[in-house]
Amino acid sequence: MRKSYKFKRKEKEDKSFNSNRQISAEKLNVIDENNVNIGIMETSKALQIAEERGFDLVEVSPLANPPVAKFLNLSSFLYQREKLIKKQKKSSKTLEIKSVRLSIKIGDHDLATKVGQTDKFLEKGHKVKIELILRGREMSRMDLAKDVLTQFLNMLTLPYEKEQDLSRQGNKVFMIILPIKN
């Protein structure tokens, strides 16, 4: 099978930490294994102390002046950091804008179904864009569009707030609502 080069693979941007002999700075601000600041010392001396204690010398903050290095077990440090990044990705919630479309001639049951959908979206914490599409002569009847939207909003069971008030773009009338956080 032929290999496709059409799409470039995303390279992982893994911040690698300089450790032991990879550290290029002459002097370091050294922190020991108990998070006690030892002070500023030469890299060779800090490396010697780390080897005596059985730890790796890891440059934690290379942009500081002088760079900050810690006595750590490098493999467990990288593992804990990877776990923390995964946990942050898992807990970060992307907020989506869900869309609900209505029309002026919508039936009562259809309107109730759309209200149920909107309640579910609000319950999950999403923003909801309520669109009302106007066709033909309906474009001149903005009052009917407002009536349908107010009826729709009155039927909602969950509390909400308007992020964007009623506005019109061409043949669409829309508004954006979001749930009220307690």
C-alpha positions in Angstrom: 0.0 0.0 0.0 1.3 3.4 -0.9 2.1 5.9 1.9 0.3 9.1 1.7 2.2 12.3 2.3 -0.8 14.6 1.7 -1.3 15.4 5.4 1.6 16.1 7.6 1.5 14.3 10.9 1.2 16.5 14.0 4.3 16.3 16.0 3.9 16.2 19.7 5.2 19.3 21.4 6.7 17.6 24.4 8.7 20.0 26.5 11.8 18.0 27.3 13.7 18.8 30.4 17.4 19.1 30.4 18.9 16.8 33.0 22.3 15.9 34.4 25.0 16.5 31.6 22.5 18.1 29.2 22.4 21.3 31.3 24.4 24.0 29.6 24.2 26.8 32.2 27.3 27.5 34.3 25.4 28.3 37.5 22.1 27.1 38.8 19.6 27.9 41.5 19.4 24.5 43.1 16.4 23.0 45.0 16.8 19.7 46.8 14.5 16.7 47.0 12.6 18.2 49.9 11.8 21.4 48.0 14.4 23.4 50.1 16.3 26.0 48.2 20.0 25.2 48.6 21.1 28.3 46.7 23.1 29.3 43.6 26.0 27.0 42.8 28.0 25.7 39.8 26.5 23.0 37.7 29.3 20.5 38.2 29.0 20.8 42.0 25.2 20.5 41.9 25.5 17.5 39.7 28.0 15.9 42.0 25.7 16.4 45.0 22.7 15.0 43.1 24.7 11.8 42.2 25.7 11.4 45.8 22.1 11.5 47.0 20.9 9.2 44.2 18.9 11.7 42.2 18.9 13.3 38.8 19.6 17.0 38.4 16.7 18.3 36.3 16.4 21.9 34.9 12.9 22.8 35.8 12.9 26.5 34.8 15.5 27.1 32.1 14.3 30.7 31.4 15.0 32.0 34.9 18.2 33.8 35.6 20.0 31.7 36.8 18.1 28.6 35.7 16.3 26.6 38.4 17.2 22.9 38.8 15.9 20.3 41.2 17.0 17.0 42.6 14.4 14.5 41.2 13.9 11.1 39.9 13.5 12.0 36.2 11.4 9.1 35.1 8.8 9.5 37.9 8.8 13.3 37.3 8.0 12.9 33.6 5.3 10.2 34.5 3.6 12.5 37.0 3.7 15.4 34.5 2.1 13.3 31.8 -0.6 12.2 34.2 -1.3 15.8 35.1 -1.6 16.9 31.5 -4.0 14.0 30.7 -6.1 15.0 33.7 -6.2 18.6 32.6 -7.3 17.6 29.1 -10.0 15.4 30.5 -11.4 18.0 32.8 -11.4 20.8 30.2 -14.8 21.1 28.7 -15.3 22.6 25.3 -18.4 24.8 25.2 -20.4 24.3 22.0 -23.1 26.4 20.5 -26.1 24.2 19.8 -28.6 25.3 17.3 -32.4 24.9 17.3 -34.4 25.9 14.2 -38.0 27.1 14.3 -40.5 28.5 11.8 -43.5 30.8 12.2 -45.9 27.9 11.2 -44.5 25.4 13.8 -47.0 23.1 15.4 -47.5 22.9 19.2 -46.1 19.4 19.5 -43.0 20.3 17.3 -42.5 23.3 19.5 -42.6 21.2 22.6 -40.1 18.8 21.1 -37.7 21.7 20.4 -38.2 23.0 23.9 -37.2 19.5 25.3 -34.0 19.5 23.1 -33.1 23.0 24.3 -33.6 22.0 27.9 -31.2 19.1 27.4 -28.6 21.4 25.9 -29.0 24.0 28.7 -28.7 21.2 31.3 -25.4 20.1 29.8 -24.2 23.7 30.0 -24.1 24.5 26.2 -25.1 27.8 24.6 -28.2 27.5 22.4 -28.8 29.5 19.2 -32.5 29.7 18.5 -33.1 30.4 14.8 -36.4 31.3 13.2 -36.4 31.2 9.4 -38.7 33.4 7.6 -40.0 32.5 4.1 -41.7 34.7 1.5 -44.3 37.0 3.0 -43.3 36.0 6.5 -40.4 38.4 6.2 -42.8 41.3 6.6 -44.4 39.8 9.7 -41.7 40.3 12.4 -44.4 40.5 15.1 -45.3 36.8 14.4 -41.7 35.8 14.7 -41.4 37.6 18.0 -44.5 35.9 19.3 -43.2 32.4 18.4 -39.9 33.1 20.1 -41.5 34.5 23.3 -43.8 31.5 23.4 -40.8 29.2 23.0 -38.8 31.0 25.7 -41.8 30.8 28.1 -42.0 27.1 27.6 -38.4 26.5 28.7 -38.2 24.9 32.2 -34.5 25.6 33.0 -33.4 29.1 33.9 -31.4 30.9 31.2 -30.0 34.3 30.3 -29.8 36.0 27.0 -26.3 36.3 25.7 -27.4 38.0 22.4 -30.8 39.6 22.1 -33.1 39.1 19.1 -31.4 40.1 15.9 -32.1 39.6 12.2 -29.8 38.6 9.3 -31.5 38.3 6.0 -34.4 35.8 6.3 -33.2 34.6 9.8 -34.2 35.9 13.2 -32.1 34.5 16.0 -31.0 34.9 19.6 -28.4 33.1 21.8 -29.2 32.0 25.3 -27.0 30.3 27.9 -27.8 28.5 31.2 -27.5 30.4 34.5 -24.7 28.9 36.6 -25.6 28.5 40.3 
